[in-house]
Amino acid sequence: MPEALDQHVREMMAWHFGPDTGCPFWLAWAGKQGWDPREEVQGFDDLARFPNFDGEWLRFEQPEQWVPQAFVGRPYNIFETGGTTGMPKQRIGWDDYKVDYESFGDTLSDDEFPRGRNWLMMGPTGPRRLRLSIEHLANYRGGSCYFVDLDPRWVKRLIVNGDLDQAKAYMEHVIDQAVMILEHRDVAAVFTTPRLLESLGEKVSIPDAGIKGVFCGGTEMSPQNVRFLVEEVLEGRVAFKPVYGNTLMGLAHSKPLVAQDNFSVTYYAPQPRAVTRVVDPNRTDQVVDYDTWGRVELTTMTKEFFMPCFLERDEAIRRGPADGYAWDGVGEVRPFGASETKIVEGVY
């Protein structure tokens, strides 16, 4: 597997730093360096030659700077992430989200996520990649998707400002819409966040509503939280598929929950398109030992987007390879610094 990853890295260097295929940002960056990534980056370890990717570039560089020469003239999607502290980061794209979610869709059990059946997405849509991704996943598996929208930026602002009654009323408004759809439409699978799933379970029996599988995304799912969702909210009768993903990464899959893991979730990035490492927060060029907490570092490498060594806002436990995943995983992902300070996550 390391050989396949190194080969992919070489292909991405040739693409993103080739004058006929690379984007203006990376071509200009390379022109200011004293070395050529196409020659000197021959494998994943050589990506250490790059500095940590600066997320501010995605806030303030114009989207056109990220268009590969090979994609010029082809209209692109603009997806946002963040946005609660000013200008959001933006990633442009074309087909990456389809590739990511088709790959994920191929891993789903037909018994737990029946083909040809409809989905419900209860979560943030708007400028986020997630809305198109979930609908594409439903379509790819032969169904359609109903949507209940919410604005996580508004919820977070309400909580930060202490307007807890307003935040609660808004959440109830969202849940009531989901309940109405479940009562009047044929839905077999749900995508939502852990907190929204818990709130939905307070209003309706999810298995009795006909749901066979729940695909759940959100930053923090502690073992205690996962156990509560599986045993109490889903009553042990609905498949639970946690994932870790964002606009910049794509979608990391979780290995199946087994008894010996005690509901601790481990995610595996979709190598070679994206690679995660768990690094020492104080020496980010060094990975931590297995079963040790550290900060998540993300490298994304597709023809649409190259982002080396980006320090995520998350921390996790470094986990070893598992069946089906011959590379390291990240366990019990939570906001970076969560052990030292309270983090406001809102609907996540």
N, C-alpha and C positions, 0 to 999 in steps of 0.2 A: 504493500500500500504506500509506503514512503516514496517508492519509485514513481508511482502514478501521480502522487501529489507534486513531486518535483517536476515531472513532465508537464503537468498543468501550469505550474508556475512559469516555466520557460515559454509556454505558448502565450500566457497572459503578458509576459514582458514583451514578446515580439509584437503582440497586438497593441497594447496600450502605449508603447514607445516607438511604434513604427509610424513614419510620417503619413502613410496612406490610410492608417486605421485608428491611430490614437486621437484622444480629445485635446483641445487647445490647452487645458490646464496642465495635463501631464507632459505634453510636449514642451510647453514653456518651462515647466519645472526642470525637466531633464536638461534643457539647454543651459540652465544656470549651474549645473553640477559639473564636477570634474570627472565624471564617470558615466558609462552607458549601461543602464539596467539590462539591456538585451545581451550584453556581453558578460556582465559581472554577477548577475543574479541567475544562478543555475539550479537553484532548489529553494525549498521553503526556508531553510535556515538563513539563506542569503538575504531574505527580506529584512533582516536586522539592519541592513545598510540604510533603510528608509527611516526617517523620524516617525514618531507616533503621529498618525493622521490627525489633523486639527479639525474638529467638528465645526469650527467657526467658518472654515472654507465653504461648507454647505449652507451656512446662513447668508453669507455676503457675496460669494461669487455668483454671477449671473448663470442661470441654467445652461445657456449655450456653451459655457466653458467646459461642460462635462459631456458634450455630444461627441462620440467618436466619429472620426472622419468617415468611416464606413456607414454611418447612420445619418449623415447630413441629408436634409430634405425629407426625412421621415418624421412626422409629428410624434411627439413623445408625451407620456403621462408625467405628471408632476405629483410626487407623493411627499407628505410632510411627516415629521416626527417631532415630538416635543411641542414647543410653542407656549409653555406656561411661564417662561421667563424672558419673553421678547420674540424676536424673529425666529420662526421655527427652522430647523434644518430641512433641506429639501433634497430629495433624490429623484432624478429623472429615470425613466425606464420605458421599455417596450414589452418584452416578453418574459422577463425574469420571473415575475410573479406567477405566470402560468406554469413555467417549468418547475418552480418550487412546489406549487400546490398540486400539480399532477403527480410529482414524485411522492408527496405525502399521501395523496389519494390512493396510490397503488399499495400502500402499506395497510390500509384500513380493511378490517374484516367485513365481509358482506353481511354477516349475521348482526354485527353491532352497528354498522352504518350501511343499511340496505341500499343497494343500487336501485335507481329509478324512483326513489322516494325524495320528498322535499325536506329542506333544511330551514331553520330559523337562525338568523344572526341577531343577537342582542348585544350591541356594542358600538364603539365609535366608527362612523363611516366618514362622511365629509371628505377632507383632503388626504385621508389615509389609504395606504395600499390595501389594507385589510378588507375593505368593502368589496373591491373588485376580486380580490383573492378568494374570499369565501364563496362568492357567487360563481366564480370559475370552478372551484372545487365541487360545488353542488352540481353544476352543469356537466362537469367531467365525469361525475358518477351517475349521470342520467336523470338528475332531478332539477328542481328550481329552488329559489331561496327567497324567503320572506325576511324583511328587515325591520328592526326597531332601533332607531338611531338615538345616540346621546352625544353630548359634548363634554368630554372629560376635562377640557380646559376650564369650562364653566364650573363643573363640580369641584375641581381642585381650588378654584378661586373662592367659591363659597366656603369651603372648609377652612382655608387659610384665613379668611376674614371672620371666621367665627359664626357664619350664617348657617348653623347646623340644621335649623328647621327648614330653611329653603332647600338645602342639599337633600334632606330626607324627603321632602315633598317632590322634588325633581326625580329622585330615584323611584319613588312610588309610581309616578307618572309613567316612567319607562317600564317598570314591571307590569303595571296594569295593561299596557299595550301588548306585551308578550303573552300574558294570560289570555287575552281576547283572541289572539291568533291561534293559540293552542286549542282553544275551545271551539273554534269555527273552521279550522283548516287542518288538513292531513299533513302532519309534520313528524318525521322519524328521527331527525338528528338536529342537534343544537350546537352553535358556537357561541360562547360568551366568556366572561371573565369570572374568576372565582367568587368575587363579592356579589356580582349580579346573579350567579348561579345560586348562591346561598339565599339571596333575597327572593328569587323565583320559587325556591323550594318552600319558602314560608307561606306562599300563596296557593300552591297547587302541588299535588303529588306528581312529580316528573315522570316516573314510570307509568302511572295510571293515565297520564296524558298521551301515552303512546310513543314516548321517546325511547329509542333503542341505544343511542350513543351520544355522548357529550364530548365535544372537542373544546378544550378549555385553555385559554391563553392569558397570561398575566405574569407580572414580574415575580411576585413572591407566593410560593405555595409550600409552606412548611409541612413536615410530616403530619403534624397534628391537624392542620387545615385539610390536607389531602384525605386523611382518614375520616374526618367529619363529612367531607363532601361525598366520599364513596359510600360510607355506611349509613349516614343519617339523611343527607339531602337526596342522594340517588337510591337510598334504601337497599343497596347491594344488588339492585336489579337492572342497572343501566351501565353500559360500558363507559369508562372514564379515560379520556386520552389527553393528558396534559402536553402542551408544547411550549417552547420558548422561541419567540421570534420578534422581529421588528423590521422596520422599513429598510434598515441598512444591512441586516443579515440575510433575511429570508426566513427560513423556518427550520429550527432544530427539533428533531424528533426525540421523544422520550422512550426509553426501553420499557417493556411491559412491567407493570407493578407486580412484584412477587412478595411472598410473606417474609422472606429473610431480609428484605430491604426496609421493612417496618414503615412503609409508605413514604420513604425518602425517594424523591424523583431525580433522575439523572437524564440530562439532555445531550444529544450528540448532533453537532453541526453537520450540515449537508456537504461534507467534503467531496470533491475538492473546490466546490464553488464558494464555500465559506469555511473558515477554520477558527476555532476558539482555543485560547490558551488561558490558564489561570496563573497570573503572574504576581510577584511580590509587589505590593503597592509602592514600596519605597525603592525598589530596584526592578523596574518594569521590564528589563531585558532578561530577567530570570524567572523561570516557572517555579512554582512552589512544589513541595513534596505532595505525593498522593495523600488524599484524605485530609488535606490542609486547606484552610480558607485563603483566598486571594482575590485579586481584581480580575474581571473578565476582559481579555483582549480579543478583539475581533479583526480578522482579515477577510475581506470579501473580494473575490476574483471571478468576475464574469466578463464577457465581451462588452456588456453594457456599463459596467461599473467596477472600478478598482479602488479599494480602500485598504491600505496596509496598516496593520498595528494600531488600530483604533482602541483606545481605552474606554470601555463601556461604563455606563453609570451603575453597573451591577457588580456584585461580588458573588463568589460561589466556592464550592468545595471541588478540588481537582479529583476527578474519578478516572479509573482506568478503562481500557477497552471492554466491550461487552459483545455478546453474540450479535452478529450483523453489523458491528461497528468496530473497526480495527484501529481506532484512534481514541484519544482521551475525550472524556465527557465533562460536563459541568453539573454539579449537584446542588440542590436546594438554593437556587438562584434567588437573590434578594437585592434591594437597592444598596449600592455601595455606601458603607458607613452605617448600615442599619443597626449594627451592634452597639454603636456609640451615640447615636442621635435618632430622634423620632423622624421618620420620613412620611410625608403626606402623599399617599398614592391614590386617593379618591376612589374611583370605581374599579381600580385594579386590585 
